[in-house]
Amino acid sequence: MPIRPRPGGETRALVALAAPLAVTQVAQVALTTTDLVMMGALGAGALAAGGLAIVVFNQLRTMGVGMVTALGNQIAAARVTAALPDPAEPADTRAGGKNHTAGREADKSDAGAEVGPGIGLGAGSGADVGIGPGADLGVGPGVDVGVGPGVDVGFGPGVGKEVGPGSGLGAGAEAGAQVGAEVAAEGDTEAGARVGAQVGAEAGAEGGPGAGAEAGPDIGAETGARAGAGAAGRLGTQAAPAARRAANVATDDPHAALRELVRAGLAVATLAGLAGILLMAAIAAALPLLGQSADVVHRARPMILALAPGLLPCLWFQVIRQYTVGMRRPQALLGITIASVAANIALNWCFIHGVWFVPDFGLVGIGLSTTLVYGLSLLALHAAVRRDPVLAPALSLAAWRADPATVRRLAKLGFPIAATYGSEAGFFSVVALIMGGFGAAALAAHTAVNQLVYIVFQITVGISHASSVLVSEAIAQRRPARARVVARTALALGASVMAVVALLYLVLPRVVLTPFLDPDDPATSTAIHLLAIAALLQFFDTSQNIGVGLLRGLDDTSAGFRMTVIGYWLVGLPIALLVGVAADTGPTGVWIGLCAGLAATAGLLLRRFRAGLDRTATR
């Protein structure tokens, strides 16, 4: 029986992963916002100089984050390849053995049967058995079975029978049973179960007469045997050698590939962080050559140098964060990020004004406290992951032991992402310069509306990261149909959120703008017009950001960069100049160009994703 993805299951998985990521993103925006607010309390000069330093730091930080963003996708794929249990499932579901049967009897309307003598299995609505969202399972004597990667079958004590007498063994499943039995015979029953899962699931014979695996008594009741094959796989017998090699690697240490990726991610982050620190030092030295006033140079230079060391702990934090996201266990991020905002406010106050033994650093104190907060956040996340029994086995900080080939692979994936982030930031900076040409009121209106869009955009970032990881899982499982469902679900979820936000923009524009602009300010009327365009723009912005994430799930990061360059610079910017400046429609025309650029980018990215997924499905 083929596996059919259920959109409802993907929606739950997407929301469960995206929600903490989105809130974490918003909290990170709050971190920078509190810095700016406290700079403003020191005066306009401090805000100007400190704001410049923050812009420099954030630009290099964002590009550094891009260098390690693909790590989450690689972790997700490696977890599937190693046949590790789904961390999102309850422990009793992941454990195998008798607990697979417990709690499955509530609803047998979809599936449920005897699986060989003495082996009970119930799979009904809400009770998938290690199959992933939306799979149906019909198992019984003489019934053919089509089971995808990672299917857990609990075996009763002492049972050494075929699964479904008379069902027969597909070529891939037979290989899985054989290799698993060989490993189990050597005394490692848990490894035997794992190998049986790896080979049986990944090397299913297309269109085989059924599925199953002979699990000898040595597999053991406690561990459970994991085996699967059938029409879900397109590898056939040709893939059996590759699956065997992967299984042999997993036999030695199922977390080895994950651990190697974490080390490589830390190595890439270290190199990117050091390069960023050197660039910040160079920028600080070159400020007088960049047309900045003497007062700004005097204030901004030490601020930039105080922020620079924070790049390293910041990027190391991002590596561990991507590891937790790839493993679908990012819950600790939320509490740590929120606590970091509170710590940042307290430390800012201490370093600005001097408390107890802490000297009065003034503006530079904000840079020092920000660097310290990044270090404390790193320690807190590391401690949380070390306490997590699922995450701890693969966490290794030994970046110097990273495999050079893996480092190069991550860097190759990361460069286009970093370039995409840099291109996007550069595009919006140019738009801000164009808006400044229309006067202070236009620039103020643009800044206020752009900040609103940026805050809401963080929700989209969470959805994009979550969908990206789920697509990586689907591709590793060789289930392109599931990847399509994830993509549609992510776009629908993003559009739903943006629809609510657009309604607020259109119905309550003055209320939305109140935190940024006085109702009587001349900029408010301009901002209201821009807000109406933003109501439409956010749909395209959401789609293009999700599109970048979906392509990252296919390991297609270079195409994402090319598409954004075309959309931003070759479509958006010319239209903004033509409509806003040449046609003299002002700020509204510039935002029309911005909207057109994002729409073109979204269309190109999603078209590329569909084409890439079609190619994957035909392999």
C-alpha positions as CSV (number, residue, x, y, z in Angstrom):
1,M,0.0,0.0,0.0
2,P,1.6,3.4,-0.9
3,I,2.2,6.0,1.7
4,R,-0.1,9.0,1.3
5,P,0.9,12.2,3.0
6,R,-1.8,13.8,5.1
7,P,-1.8,17.6,5.0
8,G,-3.1,17.8,8.5
9,G,-0.1,15.9,9.9
10,E,2.3,18.2,8.0
11,T,0.5,21.3,9.3
12,R,0.9,20.1,12.9
13,A,4.6,19.3,12.3
14,L,5.2,22.6,10.6
15,V,3.5,24.7,13.3
16,A,5.2,22.7,16.1
17,L,8.6,23.5,14.6
18,A,7.9,27.0,13.2
19,A,6.2,28.5,16.4
20,P,9.2,28.5,18.7
21,L,11.5,29.7,15.8
22,A,9.2,32.6,14.9
23,V,8.9,33.7,18.6
24,T,12.7,33.4,18.9
25,Q,13.2,35.6,15.8
26,V,10.9,38.3,17.2
27,A,12.8,38.1,20.5
28,Q,16.0,38.7,18.7
29,V,14.6,41.8,17.0
30,A,13.7,43.0,20.5
31,L,17.3,42.5,21.5
32,T,18.5,45.1,18.9
33,T,15.5,47.3,19.6
34,T,16.4,47.6,23.3
35,D,19.9,48.6,22.4
36,L,18.6,51.3,20.1
37,V,16.2,52.6,22.7
38,M,18.9,52.8,25.4
39,M,21.2,54.5,22.9
40,G,18.5,57.1,22.3
41,A,18.4,57.8,26.0
42,L,22.0,58.9,25.7
43,G,21.2,61.5,23.1
44,A,20.9,61.9,19.3
45,G,24.7,61.8,18.8
46,A,25.0,58.5,20.7
47,L,22.0,57.1,18.7
48,A,23.6,58.1,15.4
49,A,27.0,56.6,16.2
50,G,25.7,53.5,18.0
51,G,23.1,52.9,15.3
52,L,25.9,53.0,12.7
53,A,27.9,50.4,14.7
54,I,24.8,48.2,15.0
55,V,24.2,48.3,11.3
56,V,27.8,47.2,10.6
57,F,27.6,44.4,13.1
58,N,24.2,43.2,12.0
59,Q,25.2,43.1,8.4
60,L,28.2,40.9,9.0
61,R,26.4,38.9,11.6
62,T,23.6,38.1,9.1
63,M,26.0,37.0,6.5
64,G,27.8,34.9,9.0
65,V,24.5,33.3,10.0
66,G,24.0,32.5,6.3
67,M,27.2,30.6,6.3
68,V,25.8,28.0,8.8
69,T,22.1,28.1,8.0
70,A,22.2,25.1,5.7
71,L,23.5,23.0,8.7
72,G,20.0,22.5,9.9
73,N,19.0,20.9,6.6
74,Q,22.1,18.6,6.6
75,I,21.3,17.5,10.2
76,A,17.7,16.7,9.3
77,A,18.8,14.6,6.3
78,A,21.6,12.9,8.3
79,R,19.1,11.9,11.0
80,V,16.9,10.2,8.5
81,T,19.7,8.5,6.7
82,A,21.1,7.1,10.0
83,A,17.6,5.7,10.8
84,L,17.5,7.5,14.1
85,P,14.0,7.8,15.7
86,D,12.0,10.9,15.0
87,P,12.7,13.1,18.0
88,A,9.3,14.7,17.8
89,E,7.6,11.3,18.6
90,P,6.8,10.2,22.2
91,A,9.4,8.0,23.8
92,D,7.2,4.9,23.9
93,T,6.5,5.2,20.1
94,R,10.2,5.5,19.4
95,A,11.4,2.7,21.7
96,G,10.1,-0.3,19.7
97,G,9.0,-3.5,21.4
98,K,5.8,-3.9,23.3
99,N,5.0,-0.2,23.7
100,H,4.2,0.0,20.0
101,T,1.0,-1.8,20.6
102,A,0.0,0.2,23.7
103,G,-2.5,2.9,23.1
104,R,-3.1,1.9,19.4
105,E,-6.3,0.1,19.9
106,A,-8.5,3.3,20.3
107,D,-9.3,3.5,16.6
108,K,-8.8,0.7,14.1
109,S,-11.0,2.1,11.5
110,D,-8.1,2.8,9.2
111,A,-5.8,-0.1,10.0
112,G,-5.0,-2.7,12.5
113,A,-4.3,-6.4,12.4
114,E,-2.2,-9.3,13.7
115,V,1.3,-9.1,12.3
116,G,2.5,-12.7,12.5
117,P,1.9,-15.0,15.5
118,G,1.8,-13.2,18.8
119,I,2.5,-9.8,17.4
120,G,-0.2,-7.2,17.8
121,L,-0.2,-3.9,16.0
122,G,-3.0,-1.3,15.8
123,A,-2.7,1.8,13.6
124,G,-5.7,4.1,13.5
125,S,-6.4,7.8,13.2
126,G,-4.0,9.7,15.4
127,A,-1.8,6.7,15.9
128,D,0.8,6.5,13.2
129,V,3.4,3.9,14.0
130,G,6.7,5.4,13.0
131,I,5.5,5.9,9.5
132,G,5.4,9.7,9.5
133,P,2.3,11.9,9.0
134,G,-0.4,10.6,6.9
135,A,0.6,7.0,6.2
136,D,-2.0,4.2,6.2
137,L,-0.9,0.8,7.2
138,G,-2.8,-2.5,6.5
139,V,-1.0,-5.5,7.8
140,G,-2.2,-9.1,8.2
141,P,-1.7,-12.6,7.0
142,G,-1.4,-12.8,3.3
143,V,-1.6,-9.0,2.9
144,D,1.0,-7.1,0.9
145,V,2.6,-4.3,2.9
146,G,4.0,-1.0,1.5
147,V,5.9,0.7,4.2
148,G,8.2,3.8,3.9
149,P,11.5,4.6,5.7
150,G,11.6,4.4,9.5
151,V,8.6,2.0,10.1
152,D,8.8,0.5,13.5
153,V,7.4,-2.9,14.1
154,G,7.3,-4.2,17.7
155,F,8.1,-7.8,18.2
156,G,6.9,-9.9,21.1
157,P,9.4,-11.8,23.3
158,G,11.1,-14.6,21.6
159,V,9.3,-14.1,18.3
160,G,11.3,-15.0,15.2
161,K,8.7,-15.0,12.5
162,E,8.0,-13.4,9.2
163,V,5.9,-10.3,9.2
164,G,2.7,-11.2,7.6
165,P,3.0,-14.9,6.7
166,G,2.6,-15.3,2.9
167,S,3.4,-11.7,2.2
168,G,6.8,-12.4,0.7
169,L,10.0,-10.4,0.9
170,G,10.9,-7.6,-1.6
171,A,14.5,-7.5,-2.7
172,G,15.4,-4.5,-0.5
173,A,13.7,-5.9,2.5
174,E,15.4,-9.2,2.1
175,A,18.8,-7.4,2.1
176,G,17.7,-5.5,5.2
177,A,16.8,-8.7,7.0
178,Q,20.0,-10.4,6.0
179,V,22.3,-7.6,7.1
180,G,20.4,-6.9,10.3
181,A,20.5,-10.6,11.2
182,E,24.3,-10.7,10.6
183,V,24.9,-7.8,12.9
184,A,22.6,-9.2,15.5
185,A,24.3,-12.5,15.4
186,E,27.5,-10.8,16.5
187,G,25.8,-9.8,19.7
188,D,24.8,-6.3,19.0
189,T,21.0,-6.6,18.9
190,E,20.2,-2.9,18.9
191,A,22.6,-2.4,15.9
192,G,21.0,-5.3,14.2
193,A,17.6,-3.7,14.5
194,R,19.0,-0.4,13.2
195,V,20.7,-1.9,10.2
196,G,17.5,-3.8,9.3
197,A,15.7,-0.5,9.3
198,Q,18.3,1.3,7.3
199,V,18.7,-1.3,4.5
200,G,15.1,-2.4,4.4
201,A,13.7,1.1,4.3
202,E,16.2,2.7,1.9
203,A,16.5,-0.2,-0.5
204,G,12.9,-1.2,-1.1
205,A,12.2,-3.0,-4.4
206,E,9.8,-1.0,-6.5
207,G,6.6,-2.8,-7.0
208,G,7.7,-5.8,-4.9
209,P,5.1,-8.4,-3.9
210,G,5.1,-7.0,-0.3
211,A,7.4,-6.3,2.5
212,G,8.7,-7.6,5.7
213,A,11.9,-8.8,7.3
214,E,12.8,-12.0,9.0
215,A,13.8,-10.9,12.5
216,G,15.6,-13.7,14.3
217,P,15.3,-14.2,18.0
218,D,18.6,-12.4,18.6
219,I,17.0,-9.1,17.7
220,G,15.4,-9.1,21.1
221,A,12.1,-8.0,22.5
222,E,13.4,-4.9,24.2
223,T,14.9,-3.2,21.2
224,G,12.3,-4.2,18.6
225,A,13.1,-4.9,15.0
226,R,12.8,-2.1,12.5
227,A,12.2,-3.1,8.9
228,G,10.3,-1.8,5.9
229,A,10.2,-1.8,2.2
230,G,7.7,-1.7,-0.7
231,A,6.4,0.5,-3.4
232,A,7.5,3.7,-1.6
233,G,11.1,3.1,-2.7
234,R,12.4,3.6,-6.2
235,L,15.9,2.4,-5.4
236,G,15.4,-1.3,-6.2
237,T,18.1,-3.9,-5.9
238,Q,20.7,-1.5,-7.4
239,A,20.6,0.6,-4.3
240,A,21.2,-2.2,-1.9
241,P,25.1,-1.8,-1.9
242,A,24.8,1.9,-1.1
243,A,22.3,1.3,1.6
244,R,24.5,-1.4,3.1
245,R,27.4,1.0,3.2
246,A,25.3,3.6,5.0
247,A,24.1,0.9,7.4
248,N,27.6,-0.2,8.1
249,V,28.5,3.4,9.0
250,A,25.5,3.7,11.3
251,T,26.4,0.4,13.0
252,D,29.6,1.8,14.4
253,D,28.0,5.0,15.8
254,P,24.5,6.2,14.6
255,H,25.4,9.7,15.7
256,A,28.7,9.9,13.9
257,A,27.4,11.8,10.9
258,L,25.5,14.2,13.0
259,R,28.5,14.8,15.3
260,E,30.7,15.4,12.2
261,L,28.3,18.0,10.9
262,V,28.2,19.9,14.2
263,R,32.0,20.0,14.2
264,A,32.1,21.2,10.6
265,G,29.5,23.8,11.4
266,L,31.5,25.2,14.3
267,A,34.6,25.3,12.1
268,V,32.8,27.3,9.4
269,A,31.3,29.6,12.1
270,T,34.8,30.1,13.6
271,L,36.3,31.1,10.2
272,A,33.3,33.3,9.4
273,G,33.5,35.0,12.8
274,L,37.2,35.7,12.6
275,A,36.8,37.1,9.1
276,G,33.9,39.3,10.4
277,I,36.0,40.6,13.3
278,L,38.8,41.6,11.0
279,L,36.3,43.3,8.7
280,M,34.8,45.2,11.6
281,A,38.2,46.4,12.7
282,A,39.0,47.5,9.2
283,I,35.6,49.4,8.9
284,A,36.3,51.1,12.2
285,A,39.6,52.3,11.0
286,A,38.2,53.4,7.7
287,L,35.2,55.4,9.1
288,P,36.8,58.8,8.3
289,L,37.2,57.8,4.7
290,L,33.5,56.9,4.5
291,G,32.4,60.5,4.9
292,Q,31.5,60.3,8.6
293,S,31.8,63.3,10.9
294,A,34.5,63.5,13.5
295,D,32.0,63.1,16.3
296,V,30.4,60.0,14.8
297,V,33.9,58.5,14.2
298,H,34.9,59.2,17.8
299,R,31.8,57.5,19.2
300,A,31.2,54.7,16.7
301,R,34.8,53.4,16.5
302,P,35.1,52.0,20.0
303,M,31.5,50.8,19.8
304,I,32.3,48.7,16.7
305,L,35.3,47.3,18.4
306,A,33.3,46.4,21.5
307,L,30.7,44.6,19.3
308,A,33.2,42.7,17.1
309,P,34.2,39.9,19.5
310,G,30.5,39.0,19.9
311,L,30.5,37.6,16.4
312,L,32.2,34.4,17.5
313,P,29.8,33.4,20.3
314,C,26.9,34.6,18.2
315,L,27.8,32.3,15.3
316,W,28.6,29.4,17.6
317,F,25.2,29.8,19.1
318,Q,23.7,29.7,15.6
319,V,25.4,26.4,14.9
320,I,23.9,24.7,18.0
321,R,20.6,26.4,17.1
322,Q,20.7,24.9,13.6
323,Y,21.5,21.5,15.2
324,T,18.4,21.7,17.4
325,V,16.2,22.8,14.5
326,G,17.5,20.0,12.3
327,M,16.7,17.5,15.1
328,R,13.3,19.2,15.5
329,R,13.9,20.0,19.1
330,P,14.3,23.8,19.3
331,Q,12.1,24.4,22.4
332,A,15.1,25.5,24.6
333,L,15.8,28.4,22.2
334,L,12.6,30.3,23.1
335,G,13.3,30.6,26.8
336,I,17.0,31.4,26.3
337,T,16.3,34.1,23.8
338,I,13.7,35.8,25.9
339,A,16.0,35.6,28.9
340,S,18.7,37.2,26.8
341,V,16.6,40.2,26.2
342,A,16.1,40.8,29.9
343,A,19.8,40.2,30.6
344,N,20.7,42.6,27.8
345,I,18.6,45.4,29.4
346,A,20.1,44.8,32.8
347,L,23.7,44.6,31.5
348,N,23.2,47.6,29.3
349,W,22.2,49.6,32.3
350,C,25.2,48.4,34.4
351,F,27.8,49.1,31.7
352,I,26.3,52.4,30.6
353,H,26.0,54.0,34.1
354,G,28.4,51.9,36.2
355,V,27.1,49.7,39.0
356,W,29.1,48.3,41.9
357,F,32.5,47.4,40.6
358,V,31.6,48.0,36.9
359,P,33.0,51.2,35.4
360,D,30.9,53.8,33.6
361,F,31.5,52.9,29.9
362,G,28.7,55.0,28.4
363,L,27.8,54.1,24.8
364,V,30.6,51.5,24.6
365,G,28.9,49.7,27.4
366,I,26.1,48.7,25.1
367,G,28.6,47.0,22.8
368,L,30.3,45.2,25.7
369,S,27.0,44.0,27.2
370,T,25.8,42.8,23.8
371,T,28.9,40.7,23.4
372,L,28.6,39.3,26.9
373,V,24.9,38.4,26.3
374,Y,25.9,36.5,23.2
375,G,28.4,34.5,25.2
376,L,26.0,33.8,28.0
377,S,23.3,32.7,25.5
378,L,25.8,30.3,24.0
379,L,26.6,28.8,27.4
380,A,22.9,28.4,28.3
381,L,22.0,26.7,25.0
382,H,25.0,24.4,25.2
383,A,24.0,23.4,28.7
384,A,20.4,22.8,27.6
385,V,21.4,20.6,24.7
386,R,23.8,18.7,27.0
387,R,20.9,17.8,29.3
388,D,18.7,16.6,26.4
389,P,19.1,12.8,26.0
390,V,18.3,13.0,22.3
391,L,20.6,15.9,21.4
392,A,23.5,15.3,23.7
393,P,25.1,12.3,21.9
394,A,26.0,14.2,18.8
395,L,27.0,17.5,20.3
396,S,30.7,18.0,20.0
397,L,32.6,21.3,20.2
398,A,35.8,19.9,18.8
399,A,35.8,22.0,15.7
400,W,39.5,21.3,15.1
401,R,38.6,17.7,14.5
402,A,36.1,18.5,11.7
403,D,36.5,16.7,8.4
404,P,37.8,19.1,5.8
405,A,35.5,17.7,3.1
406,T,32.5,18.3,5.3
407,V,33.6,21.8,6.1
408,R,34.0,22.6,2.4
409,R,30.6,21.1,1.7
410,L,28.9,23.3,4.3
411,A,30.8,26.4,3.1
412,K,29.8,25.7,-0.5
413,L,26.1,25.6,0.6
414,G,26.6,28.6,2.9
415,F,28.3,31.1,0.6
416,P,25.2,31.6,-1.6
417,I,23.0,32.0,1.4
418,A,25.3,34.6,2.9
419,A,25.4,36.3,-0.5
420,T,21.6,36.2,-0.7
421,Y,21.3,37.9,2.8
422,G,23.9,40.5,1.7
423,S,22.1,41.2,-1.6
424,E,18.8,41.6,0.2
425,A,20.3,44.0,2.8
426,G,22.0,46.0,0.1
427,F,18.8,46.3,-1.9
428,F,16.8,47.6,1.0
429,S,19.6,50.0,1.9
430,V,19.5,51.4,-1.6
431,V,15.7,51.8,-1.4
432,A,16.2,53.7,1.9
433,L,18.6,56.1,0.1
434,I,16.1,56.7,-2.6
435,M,13.4,57.4,-0.1
436,G,15.7,59.9,1.7
437,G,15.8,61.9,-1.6
438,F,12.2,62.7,-1.1
439,G,12.8,64.4,2.3
440,A,12.8,63.6,6.0
441,A,9.1,62.9,6.2
442,A,9.3,60.3,3.4
443,L,12.3,58.6,5.0
444,A,10.6,58.5,8.4
445,A,7.5,57.0,6.9
446,H,9.6,54.4,5.1
447,T,11.5,53.6,8.2
448,A,8.4,53.1,10.3
449,V,6.6,50.9,7.8
450,N,9.7,48.9,6.9
451,Q,10.2,48.2,10.6
452,L,6.7,46.9,10.9
453,V,7.2,44.7,7.9
454,Y,10.5,43.5,9.3
455,I,8.9,42.5,12.7
456,V,6.1,40.5,11.0
457,F,8.7,39.0,8.6
458,Q,10.2,37.1,11.6
459,I,7.1,34.9,11.6
460,T,7.8,34.0,8.0
461,V,11.4,33.2,8.9
462,G,10.2,30.6,11.4
463,I,7.9,29.1,8.8
464,S,10.7,29.1,6.2
465,H,13.2,27.4,8.5
466,A,10.6,24.8,9.6
467,S,9.5,24.0,6.0
468,S,13.1,23.8,4.9
469,V,14.0,21.2,7.5
470,L,10.8,19.1,6.7
471,V,11.6,19.2,3.0
472,S,15.2,17.9,3.7
473,E,13.6,15.1,5.7
474,A,11.2,14.2,2.9
475,I,14.0,14.2,0.3
476,A,16.2,12.0,2.5
477,Q,13.2,9.6,2.8
478,R,12.8,9.8,-1.0
479,R,9.3,11.0,-0.6
480,P,8.9,14.0,-3.0
481,A,5.1,13.9,-2.5
482,R,5.6,14.7,1.1
483,A,7.9,17.6,0.1
484,R,5.1,19.0,-2.1
485,V,2.6,18.8,0.8
486,V,5.1,20.6,3.1
487,A,5.6,23.4,0.5
488,R,1.9,23.9,0.0
489,T,1.2,23.9,3.7
490,A,4.0,26.4,4.4
491,L,2.7,28.8,1.8
492,A,-0.9,28.5,3.0
493,L,0.2,29.0,6.6
494,G,2.2,32.1,5.7
495,A,-0.6,33.5,3.6
496,S,-3.0,33.0,6.4
497,V,-0.9,35.0,8.9
498,M,-0.2,37.7,6.4
499,A,-4.0,38.0,5.7
500,V,-4.6,38.8,9.3
501,V,-1.8,41.3,9.4
502,A,-3.0,43.0,6.1
503,L,-6.4,43.4,7.6
504,L,-4.9,45.3,10.6
505,Y,-2.9,47.5,8.2
506,L,-6.0,48.4,6.2
507,V,-8.5,48.8,9.0
508,L,-6.3,50.3,11.8
509,P,-3.4,52.0,10.1
510,R,-3.0,54.8,12.7
511,V,-3.1,52.4,15.6
512,V,-0.4,50.2,14.0
513,L,1.8,53.2,13.3
514,T,1.4,54.8,16.8
515,P,4.5,53.3,18.3
516,F,6.6,54.8,15.6
517,L,5.0,58.1,14.5
518,D,2.9,60.8,16.1
519,P,-0.6,60.9,14.6
520,D,-0.1,64.6,13.7
521,D,3.4,64.1,12.2
522,P,3.4,64.9,8.4
523,A,5.1,61.5,7.8
524,T,2.0,59.7,9.1
525,S,-0.1,60.3,6.0
526,T,2.7,59.0,3.8
527,A,3.1,56.0,6.0
528,I,-0.6,55.1,5.7
529,H,-0.3,55.0,1.9
530,L,2.9,52.8,2.2
531,L,1.1,50.6,4.7
532,A,-1.6,49.8,2.1
533,I,1.1,48.7,-0.3
534,A,2.7,46.7,2.5
535,A,-0.5,44.8,3.0
536,L,0.1,43.2,-0.5
537,L,3.9,43.3,-0.4
538,Q,4.0,41.0,2.7
539,F,2.3,38.1,0.8
540,F,5.1,38.3,-1.8
541,D,7.8,38.7,0.9
542,T,6.5,35.7,2.7
543,S,6.4,33.6,-0.4
544,Q,9.9,34.5,-1.5
545,N,11.3,33.8,2.0
546,I,9.6,30.4,2.1
547,G,10.8,29.7,-1.4
548,V,14.4,30.3,-0.3
549,G,13.9,27.8,2.5
550,L,12.3,25.2,0.3
551,L,15.2,25.4,-2.2
552,R,17.6,25.0,0.8
553,G,15.7,21.8,1.6
554,L,16.8,20.6,-1.9
555,D,20.4,21.7,-1.2
556,D,19.9,24.3,-4.0
557,T,21.3,27.4,-2.4
558,S,23.0,28.9,-5.4
559,A,19.8,29.2,-7.3
560,G,18.2,31.1,-4.5
561,F,21.0,33.7,-4.7
562,R,20.6,34.0,-8.5
563,M,16.8,34.4,-8.3
564,T,17.0,37.1,-5.6
565,V,19.6,39.1,-7.6
566,I,17.3,39.0,-10.6
567,G,14.1,39.9,-8.6
568,Y,15.7,42.6,-6.4
569,W,18.2,44.3,-8.7
570,L,16.9,43.6,-12.2
571,V,13.2,43.9,-11.6
572,G,12.5,45.7,-8.3
573,L,15.1,48.5,-8.4
574,P,14.5,49.6,-12.0
575,I,10.7,49.7,-11.4
576,A,11.2,51.7,-8.2
577,L,13.4,54.2,-10.0
578,L,11.1,54.4,-13.0
579,V,7.8,54.7,-11.2
580,G,8.9,56.5,-8.1
581,V,11.6,58.9,-9.4
582,A,11.2,59.2,-13.2
583,A,7.4,59.2,-13.1
584,D,7.5,61.4,-10.0
585,T,5.0,59.4,-8.0
586,G,7.3,59.7,-4.9
587,P,7.5,57.2,-2.0
588,T,4.4,55.3,-3.2
589,G,6.1,54.6,-6.6
590,V,9.2,53.3,-4.9
591,W,7.2,50.9,-2.8
592,I,5.4,49.7,-5.9
593,G,8.8,48.8,-7.3
594,L,9.7,47.1,-4.0
595,C,6.5,45.1,-4.2
596,A,7.2,44.1,-7.9
597,G,10.7,43.0,-7.0
598,L,9.5,40.7,-4.2
599,A,6.8,39.3,-6.4
600,A,9.2,38.5,-9.2
601,T,11.6,36.9,-6.7
602,A,8.8,34.7,-5.2
603,G,7.7,33.5,-8.6
604,L,11.2,32.6,-9.7
605,L,12.0,30.8,-6.5
606,L,8.8,28.7,-6.3
607,R,9.1,27.8,-10.0
608,R,12.7,26.6,-9.4
609,F,11.5,24.6,-6.4
610,R,8.8,22.8,-8.4
611,A,11.3,22.0,-11.2
612,G,13.9,20.7,-8.7
613,L,11.3,18.6,-7.0
614,D,10.2,17.1,-10.3
615,R,13.7,16.1,-11.1
616,T,14.1,14.5,-7.7
617,A,10.9,12.5,-8.2
618,T,12.1,11.0,-11.5
619,R,15.5,9.9,-10.2
